[in-house]
Amino acid sequence: MSASSDDGPGDASARPTLSNSIADLTTPNVVVEVDAAEAESLGAFEETALTEAEAWDANADLDPEAADGD
């Protein structure tokens, strides 16, 4: 048995195919390149981070005395 393998990352057949067509999004082993506007229209950039005020409000539920184990 050989130490090298034909289906490793260096094998050209294992590399993904690049495409600019949205129609190829569901095709296996195809990477579709889109610009920022197109990606945003597809929902790629959905902001879900908390605001600073929301983060501080989340801390309001913490009871420092309960954390002491008393």
mmCIF file of the N, C-alpha and C atoms, coordinates in Angstrom:
data_MODEL
# 
_entry.id   MODEL 
# 
loop_
_atom_site.group_PDB 
_atom_site.id 
_atom_site.type_symbol 
_atom_site.label_atom_id 
_atom_site.label_alt_id 
_atom_site.label_comp_id 
_atom_site.label_asym_id 
_atom_site.label_entity_id 
_atom_site.label_seq_id 
_atom_site.pdbx_PDB_ins_code 
_atom_site.Cartn_x 
_atom_site.Cartn_y 
_atom_site.Cartn_z 
_atom_site.occupancy 
_atom_site.B_iso_or_equiv 
_atom_site.pdbx_formal_charge 
_atom_site.auth_seq_id 
_atom_site.auth_comp_id 
_atom_site.auth_asym_id 
_atom_site.auth_atom_id 
_atom_site.pdbx_PDB_model_num 
ATOM 1   N N  . MET A 1 1  ? 0.843   -1.190 0.000   1.00 0.00 ? 1  MET A N  1 
ATOM 2   C CA . MET A 1 1  ? 0.000   0.000  0.000   1.00 0.00 ? 1  MET A CA 1 
ATOM 3   C C  . MET A 1 1  ? 0.881   1.244  0.000   1.00 0.00 ? 1  MET A C  1 
ATOM 4   N N  . SER A 1 2  ? 0.533   2.207  -0.796  1.00 0.00 ? 2  SER A N  1 
ATOM 5   C CA . SER A 1 2  ? 1.322   3.423  -0.942  1.00 0.00 ? 2  SER A CA 1 
ATOM 6   C C  . SER A 1 2  ? 1.023   4.395  0.191   1.00 0.00 ? 2  SER A C  1 
ATOM 7   N N  . ALA A 1 3  ? 2.009   5.189  0.589   1.00 0.00 ? 3  ALA A N  1 
ATOM 8   C CA . ALA A 1 3  ? 1.845   6.175  1.659   1.00 0.00 ? 3  ALA A CA 1 
ATOM 9   C C  . ALA A 1 3  ? 1.103   7.409  1.173   1.00 0.00 ? 3  ALA A C  1 
ATOM 10  N N  . SER A 1 4  ? 1.084   7.632  -0.138  1.00 0.00 ? 4  SER A N  1 
ATOM 11  C CA . SER A 1 4  ? 0.391   8.804  -0.656  1.00 0.00 ? 4  SER A CA 1 
ATOM 12  C C  . SER A 1 4  ? -1.023  8.425  -1.091  1.00 0.00 ? 4  SER A C  1 
ATOM 13  N N  . SER A 1 5  ? -1.895  9.402  -1.112  1.00 0.00 ? 5  SER A N  1 
ATOM 14  C CA . SER A 1 5  ? -3.291  9.168  -1.483  1.00 0.00 ? 5  SER A CA 1 
ATOM 15  C C  . SER A 1 5  ? -3.660  10.085 -2.639  1.00 0.00 ? 5  SER A C  1 
ATOM 16  N N  . ASP A 1 6  ? -4.478  9.578  -3.547  1.00 0.00 ? 6  ASP A N  1 
ATOM 17  C CA . ASP A 1 6  ? -4.891  10.369 -4.703  1.00 0.00 ? 6  ASP A CA 1 
ATOM 18  C C  . ASP A 1 6  ? -6.060  11.290 -4.404  1.00 0.00 ? 6  ASP A C  1 
ATOM 19  N N  . ASP A 1 7  ? -6.737  11.110 -3.254  1.00 0.00 ? 7  ASP A N  1 
ATOM 20  C CA . ASP A 1 7  ? -7.919  11.923 -2.981  1.00 0.00 ? 7  ASP A CA 1 
ATOM 21  C C  . ASP A 1 7  ? -7.678  12.930 -1.851  1.00 0.00 ? 7  ASP A C  1 
ATOM 22  N N  . GLY A 1 8  ? -6.456  13.323 -1.641  1.00 0.00 ? 8  GLY A N  1 
ATOM 23  C CA . GLY A 1 8  ? -6.114  14.303 -0.617  1.00 0.00 ? 8  GLY A CA 1 
ATOM 24  C C  . GLY A 1 8  ? -6.344  15.722 -1.098  1.00 0.00 ? 8  GLY A C  1 
ATOM 25  N N  . PRO A 1 9  ? -6.062  16.709 -0.260  1.00 0.00 ? 9  PRO A N  1 
ATOM 26  C CA . PRO A 1 9  ? -6.307  18.107 -0.615  1.00 0.00 ? 9  PRO A CA 1 
ATOM 27  C C  . PRO A 1 9  ? -5.482  18.596 -1.799  1.00 0.00 ? 9  PRO A C  1 
ATOM 28  N N  . GLY A 1 10 ? -4.374  17.935 -2.102  1.00 0.00 ? 10 GLY A N  1 
ATOM 29  C CA . GLY A 1 10 ? -3.560  18.340 -3.235  1.00 0.00 ? 10 GLY A CA 1 
ATOM 30  C C  . GLY A 1 10 ? -4.083  17.836 -4.565  1.00 0.00 ? 10 GLY A C  1 
ATOM 31  N N  . ASP A 1 11 ? -5.043  16.914 -4.527  1.00 0.00 ? 11 ASP A N  1 
ATOM 32  C CA . ASP A 1 11 ? -5.610  16.345 -5.739  1.00 0.00 ? 11 ASP A CA 1 
ATOM 33  C C  . ASP A 1 11 ? -6.525  17.374 -6.407  1.00 0.00 ? 11 ASP A C  1 
ATOM 34  N N  . ALA A 1 12 ? -6.319  17.643 -7.684  1.00 0.00 ? 12 ALA A N  1 
ATOM 35  C CA . ALA A 1 12 ? -7.109  18.651 -8.408  1.00 0.00 ? 12 ALA A CA 1 
ATOM 36  C C  . ALA A 1 12 ? -8.591  18.294 -8.433  1.00 0.00 ? 12 ALA A C  1 
ATOM 37  N N  . SER A 1 13 ? -8.936  17.020 -8.455  1.00 0.00 ? 13 SER A N  1 
ATOM 38  C CA . SER A 1 13 ? -10.347 16.640 -8.499  1.00 0.00 ? 13 SER A CA 1 
ATOM 39  C C  . SER A 1 13 ? -11.049 16.887 -7.166  1.00 0.00 ? 13 SER A C  1 
ATOM 40  N N  . ALA A 1 14 ? -10.301 17.039 -6.072  1.00 0.00 ? 14 ALA A N  1 
ATOM 41  C CA . ALA A 1 14 ? -10.886 17.290 -4.764  1.00 0.00 ? 14 ALA A CA 1 
ATOM 42  C C  . ALA A 1 14 ? -11.101 18.782 -4.509  1.00 0.00 ? 14 ALA A C  1 
ATOM 43  N N  . ARG A 1 15 ? -10.517 19.637 -5.311  1.00 0.00 ? 15 ARG A N  1 
ATOM 44  C CA . ARG A 1 15 ? -10.668 21.084 -5.128  1.00 0.00 ? 15 ARG A CA 1 
ATOM 45  C C  . ARG A 1 15 ? -12.036 21.531 -5.623  1.00 0.00 ? 15 ARG A C  1 
ATOM 46  N N  . PRO A 1 16 ? -12.668 22.479 -4.923  1.00 0.00 ? 16 PRO A N  1 
ATOM 47  C CA . PRO A 1 16 ? -13.974 22.966 -5.378  1.00 0.00 ? 16 PRO A CA 1 
ATOM 48  C C  . PRO A 1 16 ? -13.854 23.781 -6.660  1.00 0.00 ? 16 PRO A C  1 
ATOM 49  N N  . THR A 1 17 ? -14.916 23.794 -7.408  1.00 0.00 ? 17 THR A N  1 
ATOM 50  C CA . THR A 1 17 ? -15.006 24.592 -8.625  1.00 0.00 ? 17 THR A CA 1 
ATOM 51  C C  . THR A 1 17 ? -15.544 25.967 -8.256  1.00 0.00 ? 17 THR A C  1 
ATOM 52  N N  . LEU A 1 18 ? -14.958 27.030 -8.775  1.00 0.00 ? 18 LEU A N  1 
ATOM 53  C CA . LEU A 1 18 ? -15.436 28.386 -8.534  1.00 0.00 ? 18 LEU A CA 1 
ATOM 54  C C  . LEU A 1 18 ? -16.439 28.789 -9.587  1.00 0.00 ? 18 LEU A C  1 
ATOM 55  N N  . SER A 1 19 ? -17.490 29.487 -9.161  1.00 0.00 ? 19 SER A N  1 
ATOM 56  C CA . SER A 1 19 ? -18.526 29.934 -10.076 1.00 0.00 ? 19 SER A CA 1 
ATOM 57  C C  . SER A 1 19 ? -19.000 31.316 -9.650  1.00 0.00 ? 19 SER A C  1 
ATOM 58  N N  . ASN A 1 20 ? -19.514 32.073 -10.574 1.00 0.00 ? 20 ASN A N  1 
ATOM 59  C CA . ASN A 1 20 ? -20.133 33.374 -10.289 1.00 0.00 ? 20 ASN A CA 1 
ATOM 60  C C  . ASN A 1 20 ? -21.637 33.328 -10.473 1.00 0.00 ? 20 ASN A C  1 
ATOM 61  N N  . SER A 1 21 ? -22.191 32.145 -10.740 1.00 0.00 ? 21 SER A N  1 
ATOM 62  C CA . SER A 1 21 ? -23.616 31.990 -11.015 1.00 0.00 ? 21 SER A CA 1 
ATOM 63  C C  . SER A 1 21 ? -24.372 31.544 -9.770  1.00 0.00 ? 21 SER A C  1 
ATOM 64  N N  . ILE A 1 22 ? -25.392 32.297 -9.392  1.00 0.00 ? 22 ILE A N  1 
ATOM 65  C CA . ILE A 1 22 ? -26.228 31.952 -8.247  1.00 0.00 ? 22 ILE A CA 1 
ATOM 66  C C  . ILE A 1 22 ? -26.891 30.596 -8.461  1.00 0.00 ? 22 ILE A C  1 
ATOM 67  N N  . ALA A 1 23 ? -27.126 30.214 -9.688  1.00 0.00 ? 23 ALA A N  1 
ATOM 68  C CA . ALA A 1 23 ? -27.754 28.927 -9.990  1.00 0.00 ? 23 ALA A CA 1 
ATOM 69  C C  . ALA A 1 23 ? -26.922 27.752 -9.486  1.00 0.00 ? 23 ALA A C  1 
ATOM 70  N N  . ASP A 1 24 ? -25.636 27.960 -9.239  1.00 0.00 ? 24 ASP A N  1 
ATOM 71  C CA . ASP A 1 24 ? -24.747 26.891 -8.781  1.00 0.00 ? 24 ASP A CA 1 
ATOM 72  C C  . ASP A 1 24 ? -24.692 26.748 -7.261  1.00 0.00 ? 24 ASP A C  1 
ATOM 73  N N  . LEU A 1 25 ? -25.490 27.541 -6.527  1.00 0.00 ? 25 LEU A N  1 
ATOM 74  C CA . LEU A 1 25 ? -25.426 27.512 -5.065  1.00 0.00 ? 25 LEU A CA 1 
ATOM 75  C C  . LEU A 1 25 ? -25.701 26.130 -4.478  1.00 0.00 ? 25 LEU A C  1 
ATOM 76  N N  . THR A 1 26 ? -26.543 25.341 -5.095  1.00 0.00 ? 26 THR A N  1 
ATOM 77  C CA . THR A 1 26 ? -26.889 24.033 -4.549  1.00 0.00 ? 26 THR A CA 1 
ATOM 78  C C  . THR A 1 26 ? -26.108 22.895 -5.192  1.00 0.00 ? 26 THR A C  1 
ATOM 79  N N  . THR A 1 27 ? -25.145 23.215 -6.030  1.00 0.00 ? 27 THR A N  1 
ATOM 80  C CA . THR A 1 27 ? -24.340 22.193 -6.693  1.00 0.00 ? 27 THR A CA 1 
ATOM 81  C C  . THR A 1 27 ? -23.187 21.778 -5.785  1.00 0.00 ? 27 THR A C  1 
ATOM 82  N N  . PRO A 1 28 ? -23.070 20.475 -5.498  1.00 0.00 ? 28 PRO A N  1 
ATOM 83  C CA . PRO A 1 28 ? -21.974 20.017 -4.638  1.00 0.00 ? 28 PRO A CA 1 
ATOM 84  C C  . PRO A 1 28 ? -20.609 20.347 -5.227  1.00 0.00 ? 28 PRO A C  1 
ATOM 85  N N  . ASN A 1 29 ? -19.664 20.659 -4.359  1.00 0.00 ? 29 ASN A N  1 
ATOM 86  C CA . ASN A 1 29 ? -18.275 20.930 -4.711  1.00 0.00 ? 29 ASN A CA 1 
ATOM 87  C C  . ASN A 1 29 ? -18.099 22.177 -5.583  1.00 0.00 ? 29 ASN A C  1 
ATOM 88  N N  . VAL A 1 30 ? -19.063 23.106 -5.504  1.00 0.00 ? 30 VAL A N  1 
ATOM 89  C CA . VAL A 1 30 ? -18.969 24.366 -6.238  1.00 0.00 ? 30 VAL A CA 1 
ATOM 90  C C  . VAL A 1 30 ? -19.037 25.511 -5.230  1.00 0.00 ? 30 VAL A C  1 
ATOM 91  N N  . VAL A 1 31 ? -18.088 26.422 -5.298  1.00 0.00 ? 31 VAL A N  1 
ATOM 92  C CA . VAL A 1 31 ? -18.067 27.611 -4.462  1.00 0.00 ? 31 VAL A CA 1 
ATOM 93  C C  . VAL A 1 31 ? -18.498 28.780 -5.335  1.00 0.00 ? 31 VAL A C  1 
ATOM 94  N N  . VAL A 1 32 ? -19.569 29.456 -4.903  1.00 0.00 ? 32 VAL A N  1 
ATOM 95  C CA . VAL A 1 32 ? -20.099 30.578 -5.674  1.00 0.00 ? 32 VAL A CA 1 
ATOM 96  C C  . VAL A 1 32 ? -19.578 31.870 -5.066  1.00 0.00 ? 32 VAL A C  1 
ATOM 97  N N  . GLU A 1 33 ? -18.910 32.678 -5.880  1.00 0.00 ? 33 GLU A N  1 
ATOM 98  C CA . GLU A 1 33 ? -18.411 33.973 -5.435  1.00 0.00 ? 33 GLU A CA 1 
ATOM 99  C C  . GLU A 1 33 ? -19.440 35.040 -5.788  1.00 0.00 ? 33 GLU A C  1 
ATOM 100 N N  . VAL A 1 34 ? -19.808 35.863 -4.797  1.00 0.00 ? 34 VAL A N  1 
ATOM 101 C CA . VAL A 1 34 ? -20.766 36.947 -5.016  1.00 0.00 ? 34 VAL A CA 1 
ATOM 102 C C  . VAL A 1 34 ? -20.182 38.232 -4.455  1.00 0.00 ? 34 VAL A C  1 
ATOM 103 N N  . ASP A 1 35 ? -20.682 39.365 -4.940  1.00 0.00 ? 35 ASP A N  1 
ATOM 104 C CA . ASP A 1 35 ? -20.232 40.638 -4.390  1.00 0.00 ? 35 ASP A CA 1 
ATOM 105 C C  . ASP A 1 35 ? -21.036 40.944 -3.119  1.00 0.00 ? 35 ASP A C  1 
ATOM 106 N N  . ALA A 1 36 ? -20.647 41.968 -2.392  1.00 0.00 ? 36 ALA A N  1 
ATOM 107 C CA . ALA A 1 36 ? -21.269 42.284 -1.103  1.00 0.00 ? 36 ALA A CA 1 
ATOM 108 C C  . ALA A 1 36 ? -22.757 42.588 -1.238  1.00 0.00 ? 36 ALA A C  1 
ATOM 109 N N  . ALA A 1 37 ? -23.157 43.311 -2.263  1.00 0.00 ? 37 ALA A N  1 
ATOM 110 C CA . ALA A 1 37 ? -24.567 43.656 -2.447  1.00 0.00 ? 37 ALA A CA 1 
ATOM 111 C C  . ALA A 1 37 ? -25.405 42.404 -2.701  1.00 0.00 ? 37 ALA A C  1 
ATOM 112 N N  . GLU A 1 38 ? -24.890 41.511 -3.512  1.00 0.00 ? 38 GLU A N  1 
ATOM 113 C CA . GLU A 1 38 ? -25.614 40.276 -3.813  1.00 0.00 ? 38 GLU A CA 1 
ATOM 114 C C  . GLU A 1 38 ? -25.693 39.386 -2.568  1.00 0.00 ? 38 GLU A C  1 
ATOM 115 N N  . ALA A 1 39 ? -24.610 39.313 -1.804  1.00 0.00 ? 39 ALA A N  1 
ATOM 116 C CA . ALA A 1 39 ? -24.611 38.524 -0.579  1.00 0.00 ? 39 ALA A CA 1 
ATOM 117 C C  . ALA A 1 39 ? -25.611 39.081 0.428   1.00 0.00 ? 39 ALA A C  1 
ATOM 118 N N  . GLU A 1 40 ? -25.685 40.404 0.528   1.00 0.00 ? 40 GLU A N  1 
ATOM 119 C CA . GLU A 1 40 ? -26.643 41.017 1.442   1.00 0.00 ? 40 GLU A CA 1 
ATOM 120 C C  . GLU A 1 40 ? -28.074 40.724 1.013   1.00 0.00 ? 40 GLU A C  1 
ATOM 121 N N  . SER A 1 41 ? -28.342 40.762 -0.281  1.00 0.00 ? 41 SER A N  1 
ATOM 122 C CA . SER A 1 41 ? -29.694 40.463 -0.763  1.00 0.00 ? 41 SER A CA 1 
ATOM 123 C C  . SER A 1 41 ? -30.070 39.009 -0.515  1.00 0.00 ? 41 SER A C  1 
ATOM 124 N N  . LEU A 1 42 ? -29.061 38.142 -0.373  1.00 0.00 ? 42 LEU A N  1 
ATOM 125 C CA . LEU A 1 42 ? -29.308 36.726 -0.078  1.00 0.00 ? 42 LEU A CA 1 
ATOM 126 C C  . LEU A 1 42 ? -29.403 36.460 1.427   1.00 0.00 ? 42 LEU A C  1 
ATOM 127 N N  . GLY A 1 43 ? -29.220 37.501 2.241   1.00 0.00 ? 43 GLY A N  1 
ATOM 128 C CA . GLY A 1 43 ? -29.332 37.365 3.685   1.00 0.00 ? 43 GLY A CA 1 
ATOM 129 C C  . GLY A 1 43 ? -28.053 36.952 4.380   1.00 0.00 ? 43 GLY A C  1 
ATOM 130 N N  . ALA A 1 44 ? -26.923 37.132 3.751   1.00 0.00 ? 44 ALA A N  1 
ATOM 131 C CA . ALA A 1 44 ? -25.658 36.705 4.332   1.00 0.00 ? 44 ALA A CA 1 
ATOM 132 C C  . ALA A 1 44 ? -25.224 37.581 5.497   1.00 0.00 ? 44 ALA A C  1 
ATOM 133 N N  . PHE A 1 45 ? -25.673 38.822 5.550   1.00 0.00 ? 45 PHE A N  1 
ATOM 134 C CA . PHE A 1 45 ? -25.237 39.751 6.584   1.00 0.00 ? 45 PHE A CA 1 
ATOM 135 C C  . PHE A 1 45 ? -26.400 40.138 7.475   1.00 0.00 ? 45 PHE A C  1 
ATOM 136 N N  . GLU A 1 46 ? -26.791 39.231 8.372   1.00 0.00 ? 46 GLU A N  1 
ATOM 137 C CA . GLU A 1 46 ? -27.864 39.538 9.308   1.00 0.00 ? 46 GLU A CA 1 
ATOM 138 C C  . GLU A 1 46 ? -27.233 39.889 10.643  1.00 0.00 ? 46 GLU A C  1 
ATOM 139 N N  . GLU A 1 47 ? -27.402 41.120 11.101  1.00 0.00 ? 47 GLU A N  1 
ATOM 140 C CA . GLU A 1 47 ? -26.793 41.580 12.342  1.00 0.00 ? 47 GLU A CA 1 
ATOM 141 C C  . GLU A 1 47 ? -27.593 41.054 13.519  1.00 0.00 ? 47 GLU A C  1 
ATOM 142 N N  . THR A 1 48 ? -26.947 40.283 14.371  1.00 0.00 ? 48 THR A N  1 
ATOM 143 C CA . THR A 1 48 ? -27.631 39.714 15.526  1.00 0.00 ? 48 THR A CA 1 
ATOM 144 C C  . THR A 1 48 ? -26.945 40.063 16.845  1.00 0.00 ? 48 THR A C  1 
ATOM 145 N N  . ALA A 1 49 ? -25.943 40.918 16.798  1.00 0.00 ? 49 ALA A N  1 
ATOM 146 C CA . ALA A 1 49 ? -25.205 41.263 18.015  1.00 0.00 ? 49 ALA A CA 1 
ATOM 147 C C  . ALA A 1 49 ? -26.060 42.108 18.949  1.00 0.00 ? 49 ALA A C  1 
ATOM 148 N N  . LEU A 1 50 ? -25.780 41.974 20.236  1.00 0.00 ? 50 LEU A N  1 
ATOM 149 C CA . LEU A 1 50 ? -26.449 42.800 21.233  1.00 0.00 ? 50 LEU A CA 1 
ATOM 150 C C  . LEU A 1 50 ? -25.883 44.209 21.210  1.00 0.00 ? 50 LEU A C  1 
ATOM 151 N N  . THR A 1 51 ? -26.721 45.157 21.542  1.00 0.00 ? 51 THR A N  1 
ATOM 152 C CA . THR A 1 51 ? -26.211 46.509 21.754  1.00 0.00 ? 51 THR A CA 1 
ATOM 153 C C  . THR A 1 51 ? -25.584 46.545 23.148  1.00 0.00 ? 51 THR A C  1 
ATOM 154 N N  . GLU A 1 52 ? -24.835 47.593 23.437  1.00 0.00 ? 52 GLU A N  1 
ATOM 155 C CA . GLU A 1 52 ? -24.230 47.712 24.762  1.00 0.00 ? 52 GLU A CA 1 
ATOM 156 C C  . GLU A 1 52 ? -25.309 47.781 25.841  1.00 0.00 ? 52 GLU A C  1 
ATOM 157 N N  . ALA A 1 53 ? -26.389 48.504 25.567  1.00 0.00 ? 53 ALA A N  1 
ATOM 158 C CA . ALA A 1 53 ? -27.478 48.622 26.541  1.00 0.00 ? 53 ALA A CA 1 
ATOM 159 C C  . ALA A 1 53 ? -28.130 47.259 26.809  1.00 0.00 ? 53 ALA A C  1 
ATOM 160 N N  . GLU A 1 54 ? -28.312 46.446 25.771  1.00 0.00 ? 54 GLU A N  1 
ATOM 161 C CA . GLU A 1 54 ? -28.889 45.109 25.951  1.00 0.00 ? 54 GLU A CA 1 
ATOM 162 C C  . GLU A 1 54 ? -27.967 44.219 26.783  1.00 0.00 ? 54 GLU A C  1 
ATOM 163 N N  . ALA A 1 55 ? -26.676 44.357 26.582  1.00 0.00 ? 55 ALA A N  1 
ATOM 164 C CA . ALA A 1 55 ? -25.716 43.571 27.362  1.00 0.00 ? 55 ALA A CA 1 
ATOM 165 C C  . ALA A 1 55 ? -25.773 43.951 28.836  1.00 0.00 ? 55 ALA A C  1 
ATOM 166 N N  . TRP A 1 56 ? -25.851 45.255 29.126  1.00 0.00 ? 56 TRP A N  1 
ATOM 167 C CA . TRP A 1 56 ? -25.952 45.695 30.518  1.00 0.00 ? 56 TRP A CA 1 
ATOM 168 C C  . TRP A 1 56 ? -27.262 45.232 31.136  1.00 0.00 ? 56 TRP A C  1 
ATOM 169 N N  . ASP A 1 57 ? -28.355 45.279 30.381  1.00 0.00 ? 57 ASP A N  1 
ATOM 170 C CA . ASP A 1 57 ? -29.651 44.811 30.883  1.00 0.00 ? 57 ASP A CA 1 
ATOM 171 C C  . ASP A 1 57 ? -29.603 43.322 31.221  1.00 0.00 ? 57 ASP A C  1 
ATOM 172 N N  . ALA A 1 58 ? -28.862 42.554 30.452  1.00 0.00 ? 58 ALA A N  1 
ATOM 173 C CA . ALA A 1 58 ? -28.742 41.121 30.711  1.00 0.00 ? 58 ALA A CA 1 
ATOM 174 C C  . ALA A 1 58 ? -28.041 40.867 32.039  1.00 0.00 ? 58 ALA A C  1 
ATOM 175 N N  . ASN A 1 59 ? -27.131 41.741 32.438  1.00 0.00 ? 59 ASN A N  1 
ATOM 176 C CA . ASN A 1 59 ? -26.436 41.593 33.718  1.00 0.00 ? 59 ASN A CA 1 
ATOM 177 C C  . ASN A 1 59 ? -27.325 41.934 34.905  1.00 0.00 ? 59 ASN A C  1 
ATOM 178 N N  . ALA A 1 60 ? -28.421 42.631 34.697  1.00 0.00 ? 60 ALA A N  1 
ATOM 179 C CA . ALA A 1 60 ? -29.296 43.051 35.772  1.00 0.00 ? 60 ALA A CA 1 
ATOM 180 C C  . ALA A 1 60 ? -29.923 41.844 36.479  1.00 0.00 ? 60 ALA A C  1 
ATOM 181 N N  . ASP A 1 61 ? -30.006 40.711 35.808  1.00 0.00 ? 61 ASP A N  1 
ATOM 182 C CA . ASP A 1 61 ? -30.604 39.519 36.395  1.00 0.00 ? 61 ASP A CA 1 
ATOM 183 C C  . ASP A 1 61 ? -29.658 38.777 37.333  1.00 0.00 ? 61 ASP A C  1 
ATOM 184 N N  . LEU A 1 62 ? -28.405 39.145 37.352  1.00 0.00 ? 62 LEU A N  1 
ATOM 185 C CA . LEU A 1 62 ? -27.420 38.455 38.170  1.00 0.00 ? 62 LEU A CA 1 
ATOM 186 C C  . LEU A 1 62 ? -27.476 38.986 39.597  1.00 0.00 ? 62 LEU A C  1 
ATOM 187 N N  . ASP A 1 63 ? -27.511 38.069 40.546  1.00 0.00 ? 63 ASP A N  1 
ATOM 188 C CA . ASP A 1 63 ? -27.513 38.437 41.972  1.00 0.00 ? 63 ASP A CA 1 
ATOM 189 C C  . ASP A 1 63 ? -26.135 38.135 42.545  1.00 0.00 ? 63 ASP A C  1 
ATOM 190 N N  . PRO A 1 64 ? -25.328 39.171 42.834  1.00 0.00 ? 64 PRO A N  1 
ATOM 191 C CA . PRO A 1 64 ? -23.968 38.938 43.317  1.00 0.00 ? 64 PRO A CA 1 
ATOM 192 C C  . PRO A 1 64 ? -23.921 38.154 44.630  1.00 0.00 ? 64 PRO A C  1 
ATOM 193 N N  . GLU A 1 65 ? -24.922 38.295 45.480  1.00 0.00 ? 65 GLU A N  1 
ATOM 194 C CA . GLU A 1 65 ? -24.947 37.579 46.754  1.00 0.00 ? 65 GLU A CA 1 
ATOM 195 C C  . GLU A 1 65 ? -25.192 36.086 46.525  1.00 0.00 ? 65 GLU A C  1 
ATOM 196 N N  . ALA A 1 66 ? -25.980 35.730 45.512  1.00 0.00 ? 66 ALA A N  1 
ATOM 197 C CA . ALA A 1 66 ? -26.258 34.321 45.230  1.00 0.00 ? 66 ALA A CA 1 
ATOM 198 C C  . ALA A 1 66 ? -25.014 33.622 44.703  1.00 0.00 ? 66 ALA A C  1 
ATOM 199 N N  . ALA A 1 67 ? -24.113 34.342 44.082  1.00 0.00 ? 67 ALA A N  1 
ATOM 200 C CA . ALA A 1 67 ? -22.886 33.762 43.541  1.00 0.00 ? 67 ALA A CA 1 
ATOM 201 C C  . ALA A 1 67 ? -21.900 33.422 44.646  1.00 0.00 ? 67 ALA A C  1 
ATOM 202 N N  . ASP A 1 68 ? -22.035 34.033 45.823  1.00 0.00 ? 68 ASP A N  1 
ATOM 203 C CA . ASP A 1 68 ? -21.126 33.761 46.940  1.00 0.00 ? 68 ASP A CA 1 
ATOM 204 C C  . ASP A 1 68 ? -21.371 32.396 47.558  1.00 0.00 ? 68 ASP A C  1 
ATOM 205 N N  . GLY A 1 69 ? -22.539 31.814 47.323  1.00 0.00 ? 69 GLY A N  1 
ATOM 206 C CA . GLY A 1 69 ? -22.860 30.500 47.887  1.00 0.00 ? 69 GLY A CA 1 
ATOM 207 C C  . GLY A 1 69 ? -23.391 30.581 49.297  1.00 0.00 ? 69 GLY A C  1 
ATOM 208 N N  . ASP A 1 70 ? -23.836 31.756 49.757  1.00 0.00 ? 70 ASP A N  1 
ATOM 209 C CA . ASP A 1 70 ? -24.396 31.904 51.095  1.00 0.00 ? 70 ASP A CA 1 
ATOM 210 C C  . ASP A 1 70 ? -25.817 31.462 51.150  1.00 0.00 ? 70 ASP A C  1 
# 
